Amino acid sequence: MSELDMNLISGIAAFETKEFAKAFKFLSPLAETGDAQAQYRLAVMYQNGLGHVRNEMLALKWMRAAAVQGDALAQHGLGFMYLQGECAPKNEAQAAEWFHRAAEQGLAGSQMTLGMLYEQGLGVAKSETEAKKWYEMAQRNA
């Protein structure tokens, strides 16, 4: 196992045990080198001010970096940023696009949210058929 792998494991373990300053130390260099898992966790820490001062700009930067690489949790997180207008300008169409990407990877929370977007016509054309499809998928994956 490489040193990078060990640092990622240590960083994730520190994140999971809420040792955010330690997690930041391990994950920050990995995020810089393009590790999506490190980028996602760094985004969460910046978004919520965990281990250091809250920074919306860096939260968005790292969440987007991980989402673009296909990290489903980051895609879900980015969708919420756009849906709520938190760390990003409110944009329901962008939100729907990111939730859709995460939902296609089987993330039940994204499937449920996408169903709600279709039910309400937020960022997508209102469609009871699409809403039902995503709600049913979410139930199967929950």
Summary of the structure (lengths in Angstrom):
residues: 142
radius of gyration: 16.1
end to end distance: 33.0
largest distance: 49.9
contacts: 496
relative contact order: 0.09
helix: 75%
strand: 0%
